[in-house]
Amino acid sequence: MMHRPKIAVTMGDPAGVGPELCLRMLADESLLKKCHPIIVGDYSALSTAARATEQTGTLESTPIVPLNKFLATDDFSQPTGIIVDCQMIKANQYRLGEINRETGHASWQYVNQAILLTQQNKTAAIATAPIHKEAWNAAEVKYPGHTELFADVTGTDDFCMMMYAPDFSCSLVTTHIGLAAVPGKLNTGIILRCIRLTADALAKIHRRQPLLTMLALNPHAGEGGLFGNREEERIIQPAVDAARQVGVEITDPLPPDTAFLPKWRQRTDGYICLYHDQGLIPFKAFNFDTGVNVTLGIPMVRTSVDHGTALDIAGKGLAQASSLIAAVRLAAYLTAQPRPLY
């Protein structure tokens, strides 16, 4: 029988759509043939979501294992997924659709426990359901998001965020910072790091050398210095040249307003984007239902959904699980791929 890796799937914020998406994922028979999803969360929150979205059958058919028992035992090979009950929050401590420090604390703990499970080889990789940044802040969690937490906990300095979809991917040189701060954060070194991490990740996924497109910072790629402070010539082009020296196939900096036209999308495996919305607006416009967030550079496989907690529809049964299923599927696939190529 084919080996199926155990993938730790964090439940996300209990007040959001994460719990109901986890239940929909557990009902996906094609995914269960590829891996063992290990839901790291709270049975009470899953039960609340199951009742609200009429998924009690899935919950009742899934084994529930206390966290301490799962940590102490290796023999949990089930034909379906497993729910690891962390018992971090009670049903009377929050309401669906509302920001709450208690749900922020609980969702942060789910991620920490998933990292621990993977570091101890209890699970092979991690896929995360959405957390709410305001809830984390209310719970005094110091990280602005998953990416920074994973990098800090694993002691990783060279990392970046990549949004992956079968059609094309977008990697971000900078992530959760204000737009006015972006130019001051850019340098040739961090752009080159993002290029190399992206080239390696896409080579693993596609099993061939990827073709990358470099985006410019300024309108019209700076128009020869008319716009901006010649970031394209001073900072971005040297990173592109250095990447080519180690075998990466990448374009010169292109104007972002035309780089996503069909002729470029058709020849591009991945875009190197200089700030959050430069990449995520076009990526989500084309790939919202199938997109996967991947943290590159850390010493474990971590994927995630490409959307937030969707508090406005939590518990209404409207949320689609396609992104979470894609994230778990990609995490399982990447666990078997070779070491970095670049």
Salt bridges, closest charged atoms under 4 A:
ASP74 OD1 - LYS122 NZ 2.85
GLU98 OE2 - ARG95 NE 3.29
GLU102 OE2 - ARG101 NH1 3.21
GLU148 OE2 - HIS176 ND1 3.30
ASP152 OD2 - LYS142 NZ 3.83
ASP158 OD1 - ARG193 NH1 3.83
ASP200 OD2 - LYS204 NZ 3.52
GLU223 OE1 - HIS220 ND1 3.15
GLU233 OE2 - ARG230 NH1 3.21
ASP241 OD1 - ARG244 NH1 3.78
ASP252 OD1 - ARG244 NH2 2.96
ASP269 OD1 - ARG208 NH2 2.78
ASP277 OD1 - HIS276 ND1 2.70
